[in-house]
Amino acid sequence: MHRRAQEANNAGLAEVGLSECHNRNAQVSEKPLLFVDATYLHNFTVNQQSVTKKNLLNRRTRLFALVIGLLLLAFGPNIIHASSPCVRSPDIVIDRYNTVALPPGGSRTLNVTLFSVNGLRDTVALSTANVPAGITTLLGKSIVDLGPPLVTVSLEVSASSTMLQGDYYSFYVNATTSHGLSHAAVIYVDVTQRVFSFSANRSFLSLGTGSTGSISLFFYPFSGFSDTLDLITMFTLQPPGATLPLLSLNPVSVPSSSFGAKGSTLTVTTSTSTSSGFYRILVVGTARSNSAVRESILVELRVGPGFELVAQPQFPVVNQCSSGSVTVTVTSVQGFAGHVMVTSTWDTFSPNLRPLLNPTSRTVMVAPGSPGNYSLSFAATLDSYPSSDYSVDLTGTSGYQMNITSFRITVQTIVGAPGFTLTRLDPLLYLLAGAVVVAAVAIIVVLKRRAGEDSLPETADFSNRPAI
């Protein structure tokens, strides 16, 4: 009797419990805990913890994707830009070289210009270094605040009255930012007080063996100079072991009365035994009353078969972040035939950060009626200064034969340089970075969905479970 009453009581409780669960849409409330056995209570707790962890993981994943996206959008285009030869990180550029000409005891003030590249804003310390004895320098400011686009500082250069004339000197201007960026520019000082000059007409002479040629020399005075000039000649370059041509000057002394006109004639005579090849002749004029006052010029001589070297155009123009080219042509002279190697080098006084030359050397085959030629390209970067002083020397050699020519590149600025960035590419780069972010998020979503299929259910339905 007691046992049946207990079973009836349990059945009644179960019926009431199930009815209440169905009435509450099988959702868990405070009371259903009374009707769930310990096993399902444990599973329910584990499921709830799994759901909480999954939600936390979802939040972390979304946060991670957001951070990655922001980083890509902020720095992605800059990383892509860094691969371009025309874009660089914030930096500082010092104006191209300056040459100062002043007499002994004189001084001159010039400007040193600092350019802010890619929006650099910083404090810059200026100083001079390796200043030769007898030269003094004075900067208008030693500390400047640099910001786009530029800042200019005066620099006074003075030469001692005891300095000798006739040589070039040089020193450095250093610029260092507070963050450690450092650059230097060379300043050349010419203490030669030129009181006369002279020139040669022609500066290049081509002769066969057993022949004669002449070059006219013209002299020009400055500042009332009226001293007599004494002339000498010498070879500074000739084929090894060569039998030299004969050089003669007429007259060897040039009076002031001959200034402004042809003052002397240089005659070059070759014999049948004169060695074929390339020669360089130095002509020096010295003031008779003061040997420290002197000037010199170079003339070039080719003896026997050889070649001519030409670059066209001779004055090419290129914009920053652009490229150009010249055509180098080597032509046979007096039946010359053979290989000629042409090398490209920068003139000593060309500015730093020069355009890139390609190729720097090339060998071509030359024969009578069959010249050799090739294209020499150059690429100006953002760092290439707007200047017409980029002079390239071309030297052709074949055995003892040599020929030299040059061309001069003019680099033009583009809008916004220095400090120029390729803003016209920014939209494309940002779209690319955005596409990377979208792809990353899509991959994360797919992986999460696949992971969700293998997870435990997020809710528990106890409507059909047996009651306690």
Secondary structure as GFF3:
##gff-version 3
##sequence-region A 1 468
A	DSSP	alpha_helix	2	23	.	.	.	ID=ss1
A	DSSP	three_ten_helix	31	34	.	.	.	ID=ss2
A	DSSP	alpha_helix	38	82	.	.	.	ID=ss3
A	DSSP	beta_strand	91	94	.	.	.	ID=ss4
A	DSSP	beta_strand	98	101	.	.	.	ID=ss5
A	DSSP	beta_strand	107	117	.	.	.	ID=ss6
A	DSSP	beta_strand	122	129	.	.	.	ID=ss7
A	DSSP	beta_strand	135	139	.	.	.	ID=ss8
A	DSSP	beta_strand	143	146	.	.	.	ID=ss9
A	DSSP	beta_strand	150	159	.	.	.	ID=ss10
A	DSSP	beta_strand	168	177	.	.	.	ID=ss11
A	DSSP	beta_strand	182	190	.	.	.	ID=ss12
A	DSSP	beta_strand	196	201	.	.	.	ID=ss13
A	DSSP	beta_strand	204	207	.	.	.	ID=ss14
A	DSSP	beta_strand	212	221	.	.	.	ID=ss15
A	DSSP	beta_strand	229	237	.	.	.	ID=ss16
A	DSSP	beta_strand	246	250	.	.	.	ID=ss17
A	DSSP	beta_strand	253	254	.	.	.	ID=ss18
A	DSSP	three_ten_helix	256	258	.	.	.	ID=ss19
A	DSSP	beta_strand	262	269	.	.	.	ID=ss20
A	DSSP	beta_strand	277	287	.	.	.	ID=ss21
A	DSSP	beta_strand	290	303	.	.	.	ID=ss22
A	DSSP	beta_strand	306	312	.	.	.	ID=ss23
A	DSSP	beta_strand	317	319	.	.	.	ID=ss24
A	DSSP	beta_strand	322	333	.	.	.	ID=ss25
A	DSSP	beta_strand	338	346	.	.	.	ID=ss26
A	DSSP	beta_strand	356	358	.	.	.	ID=ss27
A	DSSP	beta_strand	361	366	.	.	.	ID=ss28
A	DSSP	beta_strand	372	380	.	.	.	ID=ss29
A	DSSP	beta_strand	387	398	.	.	.	ID=ss30
A	DSSP	beta_strand	401	412	.	.	.	ID=ss31
A	DSSP	three_ten_helix	423	425	.	.	.	ID=ss32
A	DSSP	alpha_helix	426	453	.	.	.	ID=ss33
###
